[in-house]
Amino acid sequence: MGAKHRGVSKKKALIASAGAVAVVALAVTLPSAYASSDEQAQPEVMSVQEGQSFLWDEARMPGTAWSVNPETNQIEVLADSTIDSSEWDHLESTVDAMGGDDVATLTRAPGSFELFAAGGDAIFAGGARCSLGFNVTTADGTPGFLTAGHCGVAAAEWSDSEGGAPIATIQDAVFPGEGDFAIAAYDDPATEAPSTVNIGGQEVEITGAVEARPRKGEGITLNEALHANA
């Protein structure tokens, strides 16, 4: 009896010890698992370029506009008075998914936005796609833009969206021959076209214009031409 009793006690002790080890292991592994889960729940912080592409794909809608603040390197997203509460919530969740205030800010703007094309933006006519060079004031004082001559001879009326209504009409175009350039006038003379150039997600203000002067033996860059009179 004594031996049997001692055997049972040893067995119970072994079971108790195994249970204690399991509890300790659980206490050690659970916090680690939760920490990993919390880390995965954190949104990935996007770069400015990634953020702009994400906004274009996920939150492009009338009544919004965004640009990059060169001082803070943040995307500043604006929503005008036409954006309702559900659209605002969608914009907020999109900004959060980009990485929140580290990448972008969301601000309500008074009034309503109107869409204008800037230099570097795409323009469309039928099945053709070209680029708007930059906005100008035409000889008669109405707003217009410069583009490539091979675009100007391809179609007379151009839109700022694929399949959209025309917004401008070609006034003159040279191609081929002495050059490759064209000028178009906006159909609405009240158009307020911005003096900026889109250089891949960042808008650069045009501060002046000069004759391009190539250096001897080499060309002049667009950046040098834009800043030649600075």
Secondary structure, DSSP 8 states (H G I E B T S, - for coil): -HHHHHHHHHHHHHHHHHHHHHHHHHHHHHHHHHHHHHHHHS-----HHHHHHHHHHHS--TTEEEEEETTTTEEEEEE-TT--HHHHHHHHHHHHHHTGGGTEEEEE-SS-------BT-EEEETTEEEE--EEEE-TTS-EEEEE-HHHHTT-SEEBSSTT----EEEEEEE-SSS--EEEEEESSTT----SEEESSS-EEE----------TTS---HHHHHTTT-
